[in-house]
């Protein structure tokens, strides 16, 4: 039956039903009020379902009934994010937050040349699962998990089951938004009650249940779990972006998203702390899980100026609530050899449940931390989980001691270090390390990290396989991984033709890698993930890093003298140079796409030009704009002077715009600037 043959009253009825259902769904899930009962709304949905069942050609993918449509999936498809997804750095004390405020002001002053007192927006931090939603012309196109920040999983069918997420927005715009999926405490209790009645195991906590639910392959199961959502950020917008975070939240609400109503514009960091204190005591009264407050610099222009680190925005931070604490007993303390040879004391605990998971180990960090806590084997301690899955020991309950507790002393030798096992305390630090830098355990940890998901992501090369390959002397240096042949692997227990081919295929596919990840893979002392990304952004190529001086490394924001010396020494070491040359024969480091360096010089003048930026750019961040200028041979300055050639003016320009007019420097808008760099 074609749509032409469907009675007009049916067409009118189905249109009315959809509009009415969407209206009341929005009232209930976004504005927390009802004009009709839930039973009445269910009745409307049932009528719509029956009409669509009778006239299947009328079913649209945006119909309210399609929130539970679709057959169970075999697996989730991968989705590459159009906008990189970040995570927040954490603060756990008022001092941490005040230091964040100082960093923001210091950075703004260095960039603008003026003292700036930014305002902040404080938002409740929902303890759920991050989601990324893409709409085209106002219609939901794709929903994905955060994943590793670059690639997530397509969970569109499951997200459509969540009634607080609009399938159609109130404006026909292209937009990518970010938010959180969560499970209410009441729904969690009901869910566990039903499972208990069926004799099924109970879920641990709402957060894990929400995350597990959204990754169900059957959308109907997701629908039955009664998940909810809050949307809090715009990652991309086809229209002009709001000038502030406060206005951004209001726009999201106007578009039909469920925005948590408890956000506040704070005039200074003290106002933020007051907001945090208020919600620290009140959070448990809400139905949704809250584990802190997210603080964001309000003005978008300032956000662009402050920018990002390798993994997080510098203009925002998560101020966590005091962690859940439990008590347990330390049964033993052992030393663990890390990939850089540093020895970390690990407390083996009497297993204890904390925040929904069972914990049996906790790091003691170093010798100074053991002394500070006065931790002994046999002690009863207070354990907390703060901001991460790794638990921390807060304090020792000395009143619980019996006199049989044993103090822990760092030995002079550790067999896991290899050689004669001698260890030493690192000068100027609290850590001990193996003198022998090539012990089996240390090399094994390096290999495990090298192939891990964070770096080369070679599936099938787990710890057990790494151990076998090392024991058979098939790998002793990183480049050996890329020379493995089928015959080498077939000698190992558990390998057959199919598994060998799969592993060799994974190794082949891993040969293209980003510069930052490559730096992380090398296990250079003091060079972690965030530092590696900063270095990669600064130099762009491995060749420039090889030629760099210590001063070059120290010029990078956030890198201190110790880290600078460490990476400089690594690249000057003869053996490391040989290793690097061998690796580069097997792998390709992806280069950051740049324009011909001489292009800007030819286009403007033989001597290059100096640019100053003010205001918010729509087409790219100020950070990227500056990098484009530098890549083309130009210079960038933070202040306007007679030596400035161009002032690039974006939306809502600051005092630099007035300075440019006063001095007589040429002012160009964003469209003119783009002509230079495209």
C-alpha positions in Angstrom: 0.0 0.0 0.0 1.5 3.4 -1.0 1.2 6.4 1.2 -1.2 7.9 -1.3 -3.8 5.2 -0.4 -3.5 5.8 3.3 -6.6 7.7 4.6 -5.8 11.4 5.4 -7.2 11.0 8.9 -4.6 8.4 9.6 -1.8 10.6 8.3 -3.1 13.5 10.4 -3.6 11.2 13.5 0.0 9.8 13.3 1.4 13.3 12.9 -0.5 14.5 16.0 0.5 11.5 18.0 4.2 12.0 17.3 4.2 15.7 18.0 2.2 15.1 21.3 4.4 12.3 22.4 7.6 14.3 21.7 6.1 17.3 23.5 5.3 15.4 26.7 8.5 13.4 26.5 10.4 16.7 26.5 8.3 18.0 29.5 9.0 14.9 31.5 12.7 14.3 30.8 14.0 17.8 30.2 11.8 20.1 32.3 10.9 17.6 35.0 7.1 18.3 34.9 4.0 16.5 33.7 0.8 17.7 32.1 -0.5 14.2 31.7 0.2 11.0 33.6 2.9 8.5 32.6 0.1 6.0 31.9 -1.6 8.4 29.5 1.6 8.9 27.7 2.2 5.2 27.4 -1.3 4.9 25.9 -0.4 7.4 23.2 2.7 5.5 22.4 0.7 2.2 22.2 -1.7 3.8 19.7 1.1 5.1 17.6 2.7 1.7 17.6 -0.5 0.0 16.4 -1.0 2.5 13.6 2.6 2.0 12.4 2.2 -1.7 12.7 -0.8 -1.5 10.4 0.9 1.0 8.0 4.6 0.1 8.1 5.4 2.6 5.3 4.6 5.4 7.7 7.4 4.4 10.0 10.3 6.9 10.1 13.6 6.5 11.9 12.7 9.5 14.1 9.4 8.1 15.2 9.0 7.8 19.0 8.4 4.1 18.5 11.8 3.6 16.9 13.5 4.2 20.2 13.4 0.4 20.7 13.6 -0.6 17.0 16.3 -2.6 15.4 17.5 -6.2 15.6 20.3 -7.1 18.1 23.7 -6.2 16.8 26.5 -8.7 16.3 29.1 -6.1 17.2 29.6 -2.3 17.5 31.1 -0.5 14.5 33.9 1.9 15.1 33.3 5.6 14.6 36.1 8.2 14.0 35.2 11.4 16.0 35.0 14.5 13.9 36.1 16.5 17.0 38.7 15.0 19.3 37.3 14.0 22.7 39.1 15.2 25.8 39.0 14.2 29.5 39.4 16.5 32.4 42.3 16.7 34.8 41.2 16.3 38.4 41.4 18.5 41.5 40.9 17.0 45.0 41.3 20.0 47.3 40.7 23.7 47.5 44.4 24.2 47.1 44.3 22.3 43.8 41.5 24.5 42.6 43.2 27.7 43.6 46.4 26.6 41.8 44.2 26.0 38.7 42.9 29.6 39.0 46.5 30.9 39.3 47.6 28.9 36.2 44.7 30.2 34.2 45.4 33.8 35.2 49.1 33.4 34.6 48.5 31.9 31.1 46.1 34.6 30.2 48.5 37.3 31.2 51.3 35.8 29.2 49.1 35.6 26.1 47.3 38.9 26.4 49.9 41.0 28.3 47.2 42.1 30.8 46.0 41.0 34.2 42.7 39.1 33.6 40.2 37.9 36.2 38.1 35.3 34.4 34.6 34.2 35.5 33.9 30.5 35.7 30.9 28.2 35.1 30.4 25.5 37.7 28.5 22.4 36.6 27.7 19.2 38.4 30.0 16.3 37.3 27.7 13.3 36.5 29.2 9.9 37.2 28.1 8.2 34.0 29.3 7.3 30.5 30.4 10.0 28.1 28.5 10.1 24.7 29.0 12.1 21.5 25.9 12.9 19.5 26.0 14.2 15.9 22.9 15.8 14.3 22.5 16.8 10.7 19.9 19.4 9.9 18.4 18.8 13.3 18.1 15.0 13.0 20.1 12.5 15.1 22.6 10.9 12.8 25.2 9.1 15.0 25.8 8.4 18.7 29.1 7.2 19.8 31.1 6.4 23.0 34.2 8.5 23.8 36.5 5.5 23.1 40.2 6.6 23.1 39.3 10.2 22.2 39.8 9.7 18.4 37.7 6.5 17.8 34.6 5.4 19.6 31.9 2.8 19.1 28.6 3.4 17.2 25.8 3.1 19.8 23.1 5.0 17.8 20.4 2.3 18.2 20.9 2.1 22.0 21.0 5.9 22.4 17.7 6.2 20.6 16.1 4.2 23.4 16.8 7.0 25.9 13.8 9.2 26.0 15.6 12.3 27.2 17.7 12.4 24.1 15.9 14.2 21.2 15.8 12.5 17.9 14.9 15.8 16.2 16.0 19.2 17.5 14.1 22.4 17.6 16.3 23.9 14.9 17.5 22.4 11.6 21.2 22.8 12.3 24.3 20.6 12.1 25.7 20.1 15.6 27.9 17.7 17.6 27.3 17.6 21.3 28.8 15.9 24.3 27.1 14.6 27.4 26.7 11.8 29.9 24.4 8.8 30.0 23.5 7.8 33.6 21.2 5.4 35.5 19.1 6.9 38.3 19.4 5.4 41.8 15.7 4.5 41.9 15.9 2.7 38.6 19.1 1.0 39.8 17.3 -0.3 42.9 14.3 -1.5 40.9 16.7 -3.3 38.4 18.5 -5.0 41.2 15.3 -6.0 43.0 14.1 -7.7 39.8 17.4 -9.5 39.4 17.3 -10.7 43.0 13.8 -12.1 42.5 15.1 -14.0 39.4 18.1 -15.3 41.3 20.5 -13.3 39.2 23.7 -11.6 40.4 23.2 -8.0 41.5 24.8 -5.0 39.7 27.6 -3.3 41.6 26.7 0.4 41.1 24.7 2.8 38.9 27.8 4.0 36.9 29.0 0.6 35.8 25.5 -0.5 35.1 24.9 2.5 32.8 28.1 1.8 31.0 27.3 -1.9 30.7 23.8 -1.2 29.6 24.8 1.2 26.8 27.0 -1.5 25.4 24.3 -4.1 25.1 23.9 -5.5 21.6 20.1 -5.7 21.9 18.5 -2.2 22.0 15.4 -3.7 23.8 17.6 -4.5 26.8 18.9 -1.0 26.9 15.3 0.4 26.7 14.3 -1.7 29.7 17.1 -0.3 31.9 15.5 3.2 31.8 18.7 5.2 31.2 18.8 9.0 31.2 21.1 11.7 30.0 22.5 15.2 30.5 24.1 17.2 27.6 26.7 19.8 28.6 28.9 20.8 25.7 28.9 21.8 22.0 31.9 20.3 20.1 30.9 21.7 16.7 28.1 23.9 15.3 27.1 25.0 11.8 26.1 28.4 13.3 28.2 30.9 15.3 29.3 29.4 18.6 28.0 31.0 21.8 30.5 33.5 23.3 30.4 31.9 26.7 29.9 28.5 28.4 26.9 29.9 30.2 25.2 30.8 26.9 26.2 27.5 25.4 24.3 25.6 28.1 21.2 27.8 27.5 21.4 27.1 23.8 21.6 23.4 24.4 18.4 23.6 26.5 16.7 25.7 23.8 17.5 23.0 21.2 15.7 20.4 23.3 18.5 18.7 25.2 18.3 17.7 28.8 20.7 20.0 30.5 21.3 19.7 34.2 19.7 22.8 35.7 22.2 23.1 38.6 24.9 25.2 36.8 26.1 28.5 38.1 28.1 31.5 36.8 30.8 32.3 39.4 32.6 35.6 39.5 35.8 34.2 41.0 37.3 30.9 42.2 36.0 31.5 45.7 32.4 31.4 44.3 33.4 28.0 42.6 34.6 26.6 46.0 31.3 27.8 47.7 29.3 26.0 44.9 31.4 22.8 45.5 30.9 22.9 49.2 27.2 23.3 48.8 26.9 20.3 46.5 29.4 18.2 48.4 26.8 17.9 51.1 23.7 17.8 48.9 24.8 15.5 46.0 23.5 12.3 47.6 20.0 13.7 47.7 19.8 13.7 43.9 18.6 10.7 42.0 21.5 10.8 39.5 25.1 10.0 40.6 27.3 13.1 41.1 31.0 12.8 41.9 32.2 16.4 41.8 31.9 19.8 40.0 33.3 20.6 36.6 34.9 24.1 36.4 35.2 25.9 33.1 36.5 29.3 32.1 33.3 31.0 31.0 34.5 33.2 28.1 35.2 31.2 24.9 37.9 33.6 23.8 39.8 32.9 26.9 39.3 29.1 26.4 40.8 29.4 23.0 43.8 31.3 24.4 44.5 28.8 27.2 44.0 25.8 24.9 44.7 22.1 25.6 47.4 19.8 26.9 48.0 16.4 25.2 44.9 14.9 26.9 42.8 17.6 28.6 41.7 21.3 28.3 43.8 23.7 30.3 40.7 26.0 30.8 38.7 23.4 32.7 39.1 21.0 35.6 37.1 18.4 37.6 36.8 19.3 41.3 36.1 15.8 42.8 34.1 15.2 46.0 35.9 13.4 48.8 36.4 9.8 47.8 34.7 6.8 49.3 36.8 5.3 52.1 37.1 1.8 53.6 39.5 0.1 56.0 41.5 -3.0 55.3 44.8 -4.7 56.3 48.2 -4.7 54.5 49.3 -8.3 54.2 52.6 -7.7 52.4 54.7 -5.0 50.6 56.6 -5.9 47.4 58.6 -4.0 44.8 57.5 -3.8 41.2 59.9 -3.0 38.4 58.6 -0.4 35.9 59.5 0.0 32.2 62.0 2.7 33.1 63.6 0.6 35.9 62.0 2.6 38.7 60.9 0.4 41.6 57.4 1.0 43.0 56.4 -0.4 46.4 53.0 -2.2 46.2 50.8 -2.9 49.2 49.1 -6.3 49.0 45.8 -5.9 50.8 43.2 -8.1 52.4 40.6 -7.9 49.6 38.0 -5.2 50.2 35.1 -3.8 48.2 35.2 0.0 47.5 33.0 1.9 45.1 31.6 -1.2 43.7 34.8 -3.1 42.9 37.0 -5.5 44.9 40.5 -4.1 45.5 43.5 -6.2 46.7 46.5 -3.9 45.8 47.5 -0.3 46.3 50.6 1.6 45.3 52.7 3.2 48.0 54.5 5.3 45.4 58.0 5.6 47.0 60.1 5.4 50.1 59.2 8.9 51.3 55.5 8.1 51.1 56.0 4.9 53.2 57.7 7.0 55.8 55.1 9.8 55.7 52.3 7.3 56.3 54.4 5.2 58.6 52.9 2.1 56.9 53.9 -1.3 58.1 53.1 -4.9 57.1 50.1 -5.9 59.2 48.8 -2.4 59.6 45.1 -1.5 59.4 44.8 1.3 56.9 42.2 3.7 55.4 41.8 3.2 51.7 40.1 5.5 49.2 39.4 5.6 45.6 39.9 9.1 44.4 39.4 10.2 40.8 40.7 6.9 39.3 40.4 3.1 39.6 43.7 3.1 41.4 43.2 3.2 45.2 45.2 5.3 47.5 46.2 4.7 51.1 45.1 7.7 53.1 46.4 6.9 56.6 47.3 4.2 59.1 45.1 3.4 62.1 47.9 3.2 64.6 45.5 2.5 67.4 44.8 -0.9 65.7 48.4 -2.1 66.0 49.2 -5.2 68.0 53.0 -4.9 68.1 53.5 -7.6 65.5 53.5 -5.2 62.5 56.8 -5.1 60.5 58.5 -2.0 59.0 59.4 -2.1 55.3 62.9 -1.3 54.3 64.2 -1.0 50.7 66.7 -3.8 50.1 70.1 -3.3 48.6 69.3 -5.8 45.8 66.2 -6.9 44.0 66.4 -10.1 41.9 63.9 -8.8 39.4 66.4 -6.1 38.4 68.7 -8.8 36.8 72.5 -8.9 37.0 73.5 -8.7 40.6 70.2 -7.0 41.4 71.8 -3.8 42.8 69.4 -0.8 43.2 70.1 2.9 43.8 68.1 5.9 44.9 67.7 8.4 42.0 69.5 11.7 42.9 67.1 14.4 43.7 64.1 12.1 43.7 62.2 9.8 46.1 62.5 6.8 43.8 64.8 3.8 43.6 65.7 2.2 40.3 67.6 -0.9 39.0 71.2 -0.1 38.1 70.9 -2.8 35.4 68.7 -1.2 32.8 68.3 -4.3 30.7 66.8 -6.8 33.2 64.3 -9.3 31.8 61.4 -7.8 33.9 62.1 -4.2 32.9 62.4 -5.1 29.2 59.2 -7.2 29.4 57.4 -4.1 30.8 58.7 -2.0 28.0 57.6 -4.4 25.4 54.2 -4.7 26.9 53.8 -0.9 26.9 55.2 -0.7 23.4 52.5 -2.9 21.9 49.7 -1.7 24.2 46.5 0.1 23.0 47.9 3.5 24.0 50.8 3.1 21.6 51.2 0.7 18.7 48.0 -1.2 19.6 49.2 -4.6 18.4 46.4 -7.0 19.3 47.5 -10.6 20.1 50.8 -9.6 21.7 49.8 -9.9 25.3 52.1 -10.3 28.3 52.3 -14.1 28.0 53.3 -14.0 24.3 55.8 -11.2 25.0 57.4 -13.5 27.7 57.6 -16.4 25.3 59.2 -14.4 22.6 61.8 -13.0 25.0 62.5 -16.4 26.4 63.1 -17.8 22.9 65.3 -14.7 22.2 63.0 -13.8 19.3 62.8 -10.2 20.5 65.3 -8.2 22.5 64.9 -4.7 21.0 61.7 -2.9 19.9 62.4 -3.2 16.2 62.6 -7.0 16.5 58.8 -7.1 16.7 58.6 -5.9 13.1 61.0 -8.6 11.8 59.0 -11.5 13.2 58.3 -14.2 10.6 55.7 -17.0 10.5 58.3 -19.6 11.2 59.4 -17.8 14.4 55.8 -17.8 15.8 54.9 -21.3 14.8 57.6 -22.5 17.2 55.6 -21.1 20.1 53.1 -23.2 22.0 49.5 -22.3 21.1 50.2 -20.8 17.7 48.7 -22.2 14.5 48.6 -20.8 10.9 45.5 -18.7 11.5 46.7 -17.1 14.8 50.2 -16.5 13.2 48.7 -14.8 10.2 46.4 -12.7 12.4 49.3 -11.5 14.6 51.5 -10.7 11.6 48.7 -8.8 10.0 48.3 -6.7 13.3 52.0 -6.0 13.3 51.8 -4.8 9.7 48.8 -2.6 10.3 50.6 -1.0 13.3 53.5 0.4 11.2 51.9 3.8 10.8 51.9 5.8 14.0 51.5 9.3 15.3 54.6 11.1 16.5 53.3 11.5 20.0 52.5 7.9 20.4 55.9 6.9 19.0 57.6 9.0 21.7 55.5 7.4 24.4 56.4 3.9 23.0 60.1 4.5 23.6 59.7 4.5 27.4 61.9 7.6 27.9 62.3 8.4 31.6 60.1 11.4 32.6 58.2 11.5 29.3 54.6 10.5 29.8 51.6 10.7 27.6 50.9 14.4 28.1 54.5 15.5 27.8 54.9 13.4 24.6 51.9 15.2 23.0 53.3 18.6 23.9 56.7 17.7 22.4 55.1 16.3 19.2 53.0 19.5 18.7 56.0 21.7 19.2 58.4 19.9 16.8 56.0 18.1 14.4 58.8 15.7 13.1 61.2 13.2 14.7 64.0 14.8 12.7 63.6 18.1 14.5 63.5 16.4 17.9 66.7 14.6 17.1 68.4 17.9 16.4 66.9 19.9 19.3 68.9 21.3 22.2 67.9 21.2 25.8 66.8 24.8 25.5 64.4 23.9 22.8 62.7 21.3 25.1 62.6 23.7 28.0 60.8 26.2 25.9 57.8 23.9 25.6 55.0 24.9 28.0 54.8 22.5 30.9 58.1 20.7 30.4 60.7 21.2 33.2 64.5 20.9 33.3 64.4 17.3 34.4 62.2 16.1 31.6 64.0 18.3 29.0 67.4 16.8 30.1 66.0 13.2 30.0 64.6 13.4 26.4 67.7 15.3 25.2 70.0 12.6 26.6 67.9 9.8 25.1 68.2 11.1 21.6 72.0 11.8 22.0 72.7 8.2 23.3 74.6 6.2 20.7 72.6 3.0 21.2 69.3 4.8 21.1 70.3 6.4 17.8 70.9 3.0 16.3 67.6 1.7 17.7 65.8 4.7 16.2 67.4 4.2 12.8 66.3 0.6 12.8 62.8 1.4 13.9 62.4 4.0 11.2 63.2 1.4 8.5 60.0 -0.5 9.6 57.6 2.2 10.6 56.2 5.5 9.2 55.6 8.4 11.6 52.5 10.3 10.4 53.4 13.9 9.7 51.2 16.9 10.7 49.9 18.3 7.4 51.5 21.6 6.7 51.7 24.1 3.9 54.9 24.9 2.0 57.1 26.9 4.4 58.0 29.4 1.7 54.4 30.0 0.6 53.6 32.8 3.1 57.0 34.4 2.6 56.4 34.6 -1.2 52.9 35.8 -0.7 53.5 38.6 1.8 57.2 39.6 1.7 60.6 38.1 1.5 61.2 38.6 5.3 58.0 37.1 6.7 55.4 38.8 8.8 54.4 39.0 12.5 50.8 38.3 13.4 48.8 39.0 16.6 45.4 37.4 17.3 42.4 38.7 19.2 38.9 37.4 19.6 37.4 34.0 18.8 38.0 32.4 15.4 35.1 30.2 14.0 37.1 28.1 11.5 39.9 26.9 13.8 41.2 27.4 17.3 43.7 30.2 18.0 46.3 27.5 18.8 45.9 26.0 15.3 46.0 29.4 13.7 49.2 30.3 15.4 50.7 26.9 14.3 49.7 27.6 10.7 51.5 30.9 10.7 54.6 29.4 12.2 54.5 26.5 9.7 54.4 29.1 6.9 57.5 30.9 8.1 55.7 33.8 9.9 56.0 34.9 13.5 53.3 35.2 16.2 53.3 37.8 19.0 51.1 38.2 22.1 51.1 42.0 22.1 50.6 44.7 19.5 53.6 47.0 18.6 55.0 48.9 15.7 56.8 45.6 14.7 53.4 43.9 14.2 52.4 43.5 10.6 48.8 42.1 11.0 46.2 41.9 13.8 43.7 39.1 13.0 40.4 40.0 14.5 37.8 37.3 15.4 34.5 37.5 17.3 34.4 39.8 20.3 38.0 41.1 20.0 39.8 42.4 23.1 42.1 45.4 23.8 44.6 44.3 21.1 42.0 45.5 18.5 42.0 49.0 20.1 45.8 48.9 20.2 46.0 48.1 16.6 43.8 51.0 15.6 45.7 53.4 17.8 49.1 52.4 16.5 47.9 52.0 12.9 48.7 48.3 12.4 46.8 46.7 9.5 43.7 44.8 10.8 42.3 41.8 8.9 39.3 39.6 9.6 39.1 35.8 9.7 38.2 35.5 6.0 41.3 37.5 5.0 43.4 35.4 7.3 42.2 32.2 5.8 43.3 33.4 2.4 46.9 33.5 3.7 46.8 29.9 5.0 44.7 28.0 2.6 
